[in-house]
């Protein structure tokens, strides 16, 4: 990395930071969000949320492909049996997502099936971040 020393009040560290910010702007890469929406029986919702927080998310983010997990409740405005939740991770591209799924994701899907059976149903969506 090229660091140029400028005679000003910002200091060397500020110039390195400025260089990195500019570099990241010019090397902008698309970012994707890997979303899984789960529908969970009312009886299991507290256990499922705890399991996601304690087991699934740490296992999913132990590898470098997925990061910035976010767990959300889906607000439907309708009276339904059960609750829906969205679990999102940022991922660089589809190749990273496939690598993660082969290494960890398939095993985590199987763990959900073994633990909850048909009382938790999920579907995946890959979203492209536009802004």
C-alpha positions, 0 to 999 in steps of 0.5 A, a space after each residue: 500500500 502506498 502511503 504519502 505523507 502530507 504536511 498537514 494537521 490530519 496526520 499519517 493515520 488519517 491519510 491511510 484511512 482516506 486512502 483506504 476509503 477511496 480505494 474501496 469506493 473505486 473497487 466497489 463490488 456488489 453485495 448480496 444478502 442471503 435471506 431465509 424466511 422461516 415459519 414457526 409453530 407458536 409453541 416452538 418460537 421461543 426455542 427456535 429463536 434461542 437455537 438460532 442465536 445460540 447454535 445456527 448463527 455462530 455456526 454459520 458465521 464461523 466461516 468467512 463467507 457469511 457475515 453481518 447476521 440479522 434476525 427479524 420478525 416478519 410482520 404480516 398484519 394477519 392472524 395466522 398460526 405461528 410466526 415468521 422470521 427472516 434470517 439474513 447474512 451478507 455474502 460477497 457473491 453466489 460462489 461464496 454462498 455455494 462454498 458456505 452451503 457445501 461446507 456448513 449450510 446443508 448440515 445446518 438445514 439438516 439440523 433444523 429438520 432433525 430438531 423441528 421437523 415440519 413444525 419449522 419451514 423455511 425458504 431461501 432468497 438471494 437479494 442483491 443490494 442496490 444501494 
